[in-house]
Amino acid sequence: MDEPNLAVFHTVEFIGFYLSPLVLWAAAAIVPFVVLRWAFGRVGLYRLVWHRSLFNIAVYLLVIGGLIYFGNRLWL
């Protein structure tokens, strides 16, 4: 297994504030999450979901995790 590249996980300074990299990844994950939510509504997937809010949180966390994973892989 490869060593993780921690170059992506350094703090970022934005207008004098130090931000955690997770904040930036979470902000970047909003757009794909909104697109997925719209697609799930159009396809009718929400009819099969017991608790829509919990499902949306799980999808959002999967999107953040995927962005971090692939962003870390593509960074170098």
C-alpha positions as CSV (number, residue, x, y, z in Angstrom):
1,M,0.0,0.0,0.0
2,D,1.3,3.4,-0.9
3,E,2.1,6.1,1.7
4,P,-0.5,8.8,1.7
5,N,0.6,12.2,0.4
6,L,0.0,14.7,3.1
7,A,0.8,17.7,0.9
8,V,-2.9,18.2,0.4
9,F,-3.7,18.4,4.1
10,H,-1.7,21.6,5.1
11,T,-3.6,24.5,6.5
12,V,-4.5,27.3,4.1
13,E,-4.5,31.0,4.9
14,F,-7.5,33.0,3.6
15,I,-7.8,36.7,4.3
16,G,-5.7,36.3,7.5
17,F,-7.7,33.2,8.7
18,Y,-6.2,29.7,8.8
19,L,-8.6,27.2,7.5
20,S,-8.6,23.5,7.9
21,P,-8.2,21.7,4.5
22,L,-11.4,19.8,5.4
23,V,-13.3,23.1,5.1
24,L,-12.1,23.6,1.6
25,W,-12.9,20.0,0.6
26,A,-16.4,20.3,2.2
27,A,-17.0,23.5,0.2
28,A,-15.8,21.8,-3.0
29,A,-18.1,18.9,-2.4
30,I,-21.3,21.0,-2.3
31,V,-21.6,21.3,-6.1
32,P,-21.3,17.5,-6.9
33,F,-23.7,16.8,-4.0
34,V,-26.3,19.2,-5.3
35,V,-26.1,17.6,-8.7
36,L,-26.4,14.1,-7.3
37,R,-29.4,15.2,-5.1
38,W,-31.1,16.6,-8.2
39,A,-30.4,13.4,-10.2
40,F,-31.7,11.2,-7.4
41,G,-34.9,13.3,-7.3
42,R,-35.3,13.0,-11.1
43,V,-34.8,9.3,-11.2
44,G,-37.1,8.7,-8.2
45,L,-34.5,7.1,-5.9
46,Y,-35.9,8.9,-2.9
47,R,-39.0,6.7,-3.1
48,L,-36.9,3.8,-1.9
49,V,-35.1,5.7,0.9
50,W,-36.5,5.4,4.4
51,H,-35.0,8.7,5.8
52,R,-34.1,11.2,3.2
53,S,-32.0,13.5,5.5
54,L,-29.8,10.6,6.7
55,F,-29.4,9.4,3.1
56,N,-28.3,12.9,2.0
57,I,-25.8,13.2,4.8
58,A,-24.3,9.8,3.9
59,V,-24.1,10.8,0.2
60,Y,-22.4,14.1,1.1
61,L,-19.9,12.3,3.3
62,L,-19.2,9.9,0.5
63,V,-18.7,12.8,-1.9
64,I,-16.2,14.5,0.5
65,G,-14.3,11.3,1.0
66,G,-14.1,10.7,-2.8
67,L,-12.9,14.2,-3.4
68,I,-10.2,13.9,-0.8
69,Y,-9.1,10.4,-2.0
70,F,-9.0,11.3,-5.7
71,G,-7.7,14.8,-5.0
72,N,-4.8,13.3,-3.0
73,R,-4.1,10.8,-5.8
74,L,-4.1,13.5,-8.5
75,W,-2.2,16.1,-6.6
76,L,1.2,14.7,-7.4
